[in-house]
Amino acid sequence: MILNKIFSSFIFTETLNFDNKKINNYCLGHLKKEINQTDLLDLNNENIIDLKNTINNKLNVVKDLIGLKKKLKLEINEAWCNNNSPTVTTVPHNHVSSVLSAVYYSKVENNSSPLEFLNPNSMLDYTFKPEFIEDYNDLTSTRWTINLKENLLVIFPSYLIHYVRAGVDNQRISIAMNSKFCE
Ligand SMILES: [Fe+2]
């Protein structure tokens, strides 16, 4: 018998090498009091333009790897910073106006809560109930967990619902980016 995997999803992860001090200062400077998320950033600001260009290139590599048209070019069209407070679970959400999204972690203090993605097949565990599972894998999992660390880049299809659970973590600063195809 041959296992044919169908209707798959994915995430790409990579550790980057950036001057996070500059990025963190820029992010913290744009946060408003009591709010954990900045407004949209100036994508050409000197503090983040290298990061943006690097991630933009990687989004186009991923675009080709998953089989989207080579002649189409993805362009990051919005970015914002998150400064997560330890005790707040982010609301599960996706970024449907985008094609591929990216999040880069410029500061992750010890014991950070993981980033979790939900399987878009929300019916899965009605059929494969937890008590039936020997070992969870990509065919049986309803959630996928990424342990966060500084300098980690995560790229994902923008339809995937994701969130971070509340935890005992200390400060965690991330920059999220969305992309669209160039006109
Ligand atoms: Fe998000």
Boltz pocket constraint, residues with backbone or C-beta under 6 A from the ligand:
constraints:
  - pocket:
      binder: B
      contacts: [[A, 93], [A, 94], [A, 95], [A, 162], [A, 176]]
      max_distance: 6.0
